[in-house]
Amino acid sequence: MSVTVLLFAVLRESRGTPSLCIDLLAPETAGALYARLFPDLVDGGRRLPVMYAVGGTYVQADHLLEDGDEVAFIPPLGGGAPDPRVDLTTDPLRIEPLLALVQGPGRGGICTFTGTVRDHFEGRPVLRLEYEAYESMALSEMGRLCDEIEARWPGVAIAMHHRLGTLEIGEAAVIVAAGAPHRDAAFAACRYGIDELKERVTIWKKEVHADGAGWKANE
């Protein structure tokens, strides 16, 4: 019995590969497999909390793994069919496609948020950012987030696009756009969208400084 393990951010760097094929010690849970593969991160001074996903769906640490499972260990963060509201791309972001998705004759308020790469963090100069994602799961979760927002604020349409790869200072990393019948709902939906995207979606950010680099978890 074996599983494919997907690795991201600090876990990928620690092993030097984005995936592993691992024989299970049956029966073995997701949490037990993580502890076996990363004992220094689980039991040592660099304890790293992770979430677990099997087949693109979040599971608990006690989830029992089966032969052929695709397992992902999700370090601290910063979701089917193609959904035009969401996108992950290595190309520069453009706001026009998002506006086209959220505008409409019944939506009198349009609110957008654009997050760009700044040149410092906590007093340290930043040279560039590097983003990576568990793409299929990230797109799925982004789609679910859009569904949640459009149900919570009736009449709202929302879209969100995020860059991946290496970004230079001043480049747009994420754009969220919300259209609503009135401005209050547009502001609220857009703010909720970016806050929850940073909290829930499997995208990681690496800050590169002149004297080193590090992965930054979302608060």
TAMOVEN-V411755 format. One record per residue. N is the residue number from 0. RES is the residue in one letter. SS is DSSP state (h for helix, s for strand, l for the rest). OMEGA is omega in radians with two decimals (NA if undefined). Layout:
((N	RES	SS	OMEGA) (N	RES	SS	OMEGA))
This chain:
((0	M	l	-3.12) (1	S	s	3.11) (2	V	s	2.99) (3	T	s	-3.12) (4	V	s	3.09) (5	L	s	-3.08) (6	L	l	-3.10) (7	F	l	2.99) (8	A	h	-3.05) (9	V	h	3.12) (10	L	h	3.11) (11	R	h	-3.13) (12	E	h	-3.11) (13	S	h	3.13) (14	R	h	3.12) (15	G	l	-3.13) (16	T	l	3.13) (17	P	l	-3.12) (18	S	s	3.12) (19	L	s	2.96) (20	C	s	-2.98) (21	I	s	3.01) (22	D	s	-3.13) (23	L	l	2.95) (24	L	l	-2.99) (25	A	l	-0.25) (26	P	l	-3.11) (27	E	l	3.14) (28	T	s	3.10) (29	A	h	3.13) (30	G	h	3.14) (31	A	h	3.12) (32	L	h	3.10) (33	Y	h	3.13) (34	A	h	-3.14) (35	R	h	-3.07) (36	L	h	-3.08) (37	F	l	-3.11) (38	P	h	-3.14) (39	D	h	-3.14) (40	L	h	-3.10) (41	V	h	-2.99) (42	D	h	-3.08) (43	G	l	-3.10) (44	G	l	-3.13) (45	R	l	-3.10) (46	R	l	-3.10) (47	L	l	3.09) (48	P	l	3.09) (49	V	l	2.91) (50	M	s	-3.05) (51	Y	s	3.06) (52	A	s	3.07) (53	V	s	-3.12) (54	G	l	3.11) (55	G	l	3.13) (56	T	s	3.12) (57	Y	s	3.08) (58	V	s	3.08) (59	Q	l	-3.12) (60	A	l	-3.10) (61	D	l	3.10) (62	H	l	-3.10) (63	L	s	-3.09) (64	L	l	3.14) (65	E	l	3.14) (66	D	l	3.10) (67	G	l	-3.14) (68	D	l	2.94) (69	E	s	-3.03) (70	V	s	3.07) (71	A	s	3.00) (72	F	s	-2.99) (73	I	s	3.07) (74	P	l	3.12) (75	P	l	-3.04) (76	L	l	2.79) (77	G	l	NA) (78	G	l	NA) (79	G	l	-3.05) (80	A	l	3.13) (81	P	l	-3.13) (82	D	l	-3.08) (83	P	l	-3.13) (84	R	l	-3.02) (85	V	s	3.12) (86	D	s	2.96) (87	L	s	-3.03) (88	T	s	3.01) (89	T	l	3.10) (90	D	l	3.07) (91	P	l	-3.12) (92	L	l	3.07) (93	R	l	-3.08) (94	I	l	-3.04) (95	E	h	3.13) (96	P	h	3.11) (97	L	h	3.12) (98	L	h	3.14) (99	A	h	-3.12) (100	L	h	-3.02) (101	V	h	3.12) (102	Q	l	3.09) (103	G	l	-3.08) (104	P	l	3.13) (105	G	l	-3.09) (106	R	l	-3.09) (107	G	l	-3.14) (108	G	s	3.08) (109	I	s	3.12) (110	C	s	3.10) (111	T	s	3.01) (112	F	s	3.06) (113	T	s	3.07) (114	G	s	-3.10) (115	T	s	-3.11) (116	V	l	3.09) (117	R	l	-3.01) (118	D	l	3.13) (119	H	s	3.01) (120	F	s	3.14) (121	E	l	3.06) (122	G	l	-3.13) (123	R	s	3.08) (124	P	s	3.09) (125	V	l	3.14) (126	L	l	-3.12) (127	R	s	3.04) (128	L	s	3.05) (129	E	s	-3.11) (130	Y	s	2.97) (131	E	s	-3.04) (132	A	s	2.85) (133	Y	l	-2.78) (134	E	h	-3.09) (135	S	h	-3.14) (136	M	h	3.13) (137	A	h	3.14) (138	L	h	3.12) (139	S	h	-3.13) (140	E	h	3.08) (141	M	h	3.10) (142	G	h	3.10) (143	R	h	3.11) (144	L	h	3.10) (145	C	h	3.10) (146	D	h	-3.12) (147	E	h	-3.12) (148	I	h	-3.10) (149	E	h	3.04) (150	A	h	-3.09) (151	R	h	3.13) (152	W	l	-3.11) (153	P	l	-3.14) (154	G	l	3.14) (155	V	l	2.91) (156	A	s	-3.07) (157	I	s	3.07) (158	A	s	-3.13) (159	M	s	3.11) (160	H	s	-3.09) (161	H	s	3.07) (162	R	s	2.97) (163	L	l	3.13) (164	G	s	-3.08) (165	T	s	-3.14) (166	L	s	3.11) (167	E	s	3.14) (168	I	l	3.10) (169	G	l	-3.14) (170	E	l	3.12) (171	A	s	3.12) (172	A	s	-3.09) (173	V	s	3.02) (174	I	s	3.03) (175	V	s	3.11) (176	A	s	3.12) (177	A	s	3.04) (178	G	s	-3.07) (179	A	s	3.08) (180	P	l	-3.12) (181	H	l	-3.00) (182	R	h	-3.09) (183	D	h	-3.14) (184	A	h	3.12) (185	A	h	3.10) (186	F	h	-3.07) (187	A	h	-3.10) (188	A	h	3.14) (189	C	h	3.13) (190	R	h	3.13) (191	Y	h	-3.12) (192	G	h	-3.12) (193	I	h	3.14) (194	D	h	-3.11) (195	E	h	3.08) (196	L	h	-3.14) (197	K	h	-3.08) (198	E	h	-2.89) (199	R	h	-2.94) (200	V	l	-3.02) (201	T	l	3.06) (202	I	s	-3.12) (203	W	s	-3.11) (204	K	s	3.05) (205	K	s	3.09) (206	E	s	-3.13) (207	V	s	3.11) (208	H	s	3.11) (209	A	l	-3.07) (210	D	l	3.10) (211	G	s	-3.11) (212	A	s	3.11) (213	G	s	3.09) (214	W	s	-3.08) (215	K	s	3.07) (216	A	l	3.01) (217	N	l	-3.11) (218	E	l	NA))
